Amino acid sequence: MREHGADAVAEIIEDAGWSYPVSVRKLLNEYALYNIRLDSNGNTVMVGEIVSPDDVREFTSEEDLKRKLEPLFEEHRAERTTGLLERVRRYFT
């Protein structure tokens, strides 16, 4: 796992020897439980937690993949980096 975020997903596709377009279903069938780095701090997330066929159907190119996945990775990063006060607030709401 050298890369993180959308770059890590692109690396999976490259290492698998697939060419674009790549369907999300194909990616999830093979790599849904595969852990990738969420950020440079070493936090990880499973591919299946990031993307679903309901959100995205396919990636037509590496650039398309990054454009579609980076916002999803940003959401996960934000969820994981909330402070103690924010976590307490969420617990009681």
Summary of the structure (lengths in Angstrom):
residues: 93
radius of gyration: 14.3
end to end distance: 36.5
largest distance: 47.0
contacts: 248
relative contact order: 0.18
helix: 55%
strand: 12%
